[in-house]
Amino acid sequence: MVSRTTFSWLQRALIACTLFFLCAVAAIFIAGLFLPGSVEVQRVVKLKLPQEELHPMLDDLERWREWTVWGDTDEPIILEYSDPSAGVGAWYSWRGDAIGAGRIEITASDPARGVWYDMTFSLEPYPMKGALRYLPSDEGTELEWSLRGELNGPLERALGPILKWRIGVDFDNNLKALTELIEESE
């Protein structure tokens, strides 16, 4: 049997935990009101490959498996590709229990300028806009990878810095893998 003192202490602890939780949620919500309504990530890497040789690796979504780390997981992932898997209108989609579902579709492709795409996640109605642009370089190609998306509502805005960090880590790992793939093929 629980004594009256112990029961009273448990009641106060439960009230304190509930108040702490509600204050934390309110603080996140209020912070989200003041954070930016969009997220943008950008990385640049110099590659020892001319853009005319680089372009087929970036324009063909099936070839992204060669250099992106997005599929490196123990979880079974279902991937589907359009036919053809390269050029404007080409797409691929993924589904997995832990990673959710999404789709990338090429919206523009130019061997001299780069590849542009929309990335949509199953729970988001608006696509993120991505670009793999070729910048002028004396040797090889300077590749700029960027992704921009809108953050709707205070909770998404509050999570924006985490999303930006996570995308940045993925970009860094993918560009490192692309660089290594190019160096191995030399």
C-alpha positions as CSV (number, residue, x, y, z in Angstrom):
1,M,0.0,0.0,0.0
2,V,1.3,3.5,-0.9
3,S,1.5,6.0,1.9
4,R,-0.2,9.3,1.7
5,T,3.2,11.1,1.6
6,T,4.5,9.0,-1.3
7,F,1.2,9.4,-3.2
8,S,1.4,13.2,-2.8
9,W,5.0,13.2,-3.9
10,L,4.2,11.2,-7.0
11,Q,1.3,13.5,-7.8
12,R,3.6,16.6,-7.6
13,A,6.3,14.8,-9.8
14,L,3.7,14.0,-12.4
15,I,2.4,17.6,-12.5
16,A,6.0,18.9,-12.7
17,C,6.8,16.5,-15.6
18,T,3.6,17.5,-17.4
19,L,4.3,21.2,-17.0
20,F,7.9,20.7,-18.2
21,F,6.7,18.9,-21.3
22,L,4.1,21.5,-22.1
23,C,6.7,24.3,-21.6
24,A,9.2,22.5,-23.9
25,V,6.6,22.1,-26.6
26,A,5.5,25.7,-26.3
27,A,9.2,26.9,-26.5
28,I,9.7,24.9,-29.6
29,F,6.5,26.2,-31.2
30,I,7.4,29.8,-30.3
31,A,11.0,29.4,-31.6
32,G,9.5,28.1,-34.8
33,L,7.6,31.3,-35.3
34,F,10.8,33.3,-35.6
35,L,13.0,30.9,-37.6
36,P,13.2,31.1,-41.4
37,G,10.4,29.6,-43.5
38,S,12.8,27.8,-45.9
39,V,15.9,25.7,-45.8
40,E,18.7,25.8,-48.3
41,V,21.8,23.6,-48.4
42,Q,24.7,24.0,-50.8
43,R,28.0,22.2,-51.3
44,V,30.8,22.6,-53.9
45,V,33.4,20.1,-54.9
46,K,36.2,20.2,-57.6
47,L,36.2,17.0,-59.7
48,K,39.0,15.8,-62.0
49,L,36.5,15.1,-64.8
50,P,35.3,17.2,-67.6
51,Q,31.6,18.0,-67.4
52,E,30.8,16.1,-70.6
53,E,32.0,12.9,-68.8
54,L,30.4,13.9,-65.5
55,H,27.0,14.7,-66.9
56,P,25.9,11.1,-67.7
57,M,26.6,10.1,-64.1
58,L,24.3,12.8,-62.8
59,D,21.7,12.9,-65.5
60,D,20.9,9.1,-65.2
61,L,19.0,8.5,-61.9
62,E,19.9,4.8,-61.9
63,R,23.6,5.7,-61.8
64,W,23.0,7.7,-58.6
65,R,23.2,4.3,-56.8
66,E,26.9,4.3,-57.8
67,W,27.7,7.4,-55.8
68,T,24.9,8.3,-53.3
69,V,24.8,6.8,-49.9
70,W,21.1,7.2,-49.5
71,G,20.4,3.5,-50.1
72,D,23.2,2.3,-47.7
73,T,21.0,0.8,-45.1
74,D,20.2,-2.6,-43.6
75,E,16.5,-1.9,-44.2
76,P,15.0,-3.3,-47.4
77,I,14.2,-0.4,-49.7
78,I,12.0,-0.6,-52.8
79,L,13.3,1.4,-55.7
80,E,11.5,2.1,-58.9
81,Y,12.9,3.9,-62.0
82,S,11.3,5.4,-65.0
83,D,12.2,4.1,-68.5
84,P,14.3,5.9,-69.6
85,S,16.0,6.7,-66.3
86,A,17.9,9.7,-67.7
87,G,16.9,13.2,-69.0
88,V,14.0,15.5,-68.4
89,G,11.0,13.7,-67.0
90,A,13.1,10.8,-65.6
91,W,12.2,9.8,-62.1
92,Y,12.9,7.3,-59.3
93,S,11.0,6.6,-56.2
94,W,11.8,4.8,-53.0
95,R,9.9,3.2,-50.1
96,G,11.1,1.8,-46.8
97,D,9.7,1.4,-43.3
98,A,12.2,3.6,-41.6
99,I,13.1,6.1,-44.4
100,G,9.5,6.6,-45.6
101,A,8.7,7.2,-49.3
102,G,9.7,9.8,-51.8
103,R,10.5,10.6,-55.4
104,I,13.1,12.5,-57.4
105,E,12.2,13.8,-60.9
106,I,14.6,15.6,-63.3
107,T,13.1,18.9,-64.4
108,A,15.9,20.2,-66.5
109,S,19.2,18.8,-67.9
110,D,21.9,20.5,-69.9
111,P,25.3,18.8,-70.5
112,A,26.9,22.3,-70.3
113,R,25.1,23.6,-67.2
114,G,23.9,20.7,-65.0
115,V,20.9,18.8,-63.8
116,W,17.8,20.2,-61.9
117,Y,15.3,18.1,-60.0
118,D,12.3,18.1,-57.7
119,M,12.4,15.9,-54.6
120,T,9.1,15.1,-52.9
121,F,8.5,13.2,-49.7
122,S,5.3,11.3,-49.1
123,L,4.2,13.5,-46.2
124,E,5.1,16.8,-47.9
125,P,2.9,18.3,-50.6
126,Y,5.5,20.7,-51.9
127,P,8.7,19.5,-53.6
128,M,12.2,20.5,-52.6
129,K,14.1,22.0,-55.5
130,G,17.6,20.6,-56.2
131,A,20.4,21.4,-58.6
132,L,23.7,19.9,-59.6
133,R,25.3,22.8,-61.5
134,Y,28.6,22.8,-63.4
135,L,30.7,25.8,-62.6
136,P,33.6,27.1,-64.7
137,S,36.9,25.5,-63.6
138,D,40.5,25.4,-65.0
139,E,40.8,21.7,-64.4
140,G,37.9,19.3,-64.5
141,T,34.5,20.4,-63.2
142,E,33.5,22.4,-60.2
143,L,30.2,20.9,-59.1
144,E,27.7,22.9,-57.0
145,W,25.0,20.8,-55.3
146,S,22.1,22.7,-53.8
147,L,18.7,21.9,-52.4
148,R,16.0,24.3,-51.3
149,G,12.6,23.7,-49.6
150,E,9.8,25.5,-47.8
151,L,9.1,24.9,-44.2
152,N,5.4,25.1,-43.4
153,G,4.4,25.9,-39.9
154,P,6.3,26.6,-36.6
155,L,7.1,23.0,-35.9
156,E,8.8,22.4,-39.3
157,R,10.6,25.7,-38.9
158,A,11.9,24.7,-35.5
159,L,13.2,21.4,-37.1
160,G,14.7,23.4,-40.0
161,P,18.3,23.6,-38.5
162,I,18.3,19.8,-37.9
163,L,17.1,19.2,-41.5
164,K,19.7,21.5,-42.9
165,W,22.5,19.7,-40.9
166,R,21.2,16.3,-42.0
167,I,21.0,17.2,-45.7
168,G,24.5,18.8,-45.4
169,V,25.9,15.5,-44.0
170,D,24.3,13.5,-46.8
171,F,25.6,15.9,-49.5
172,D,29.2,15.7,-48.0
173,N,29.1,11.9,-48.0
174,N,27.6,11.7,-51.5
175,L,30.1,14.1,-52.9
176,K,33.0,12.2,-51.2
177,A,31.7,9.0,-52.8
178,L,31.4,10.6,-56.2
179,T,35.0,11.9,-55.9
180,E,36.3,8.5,-54.9
181,L,34.4,6.8,-57.8
182,I,35.9,9.3,-60.3
183,E,39.4,8.8,-58.8
184,E,39.1,5.0,-59.0
185,S,38.1,5.1,-62.7
186,E,41.2,7.2,-63.7
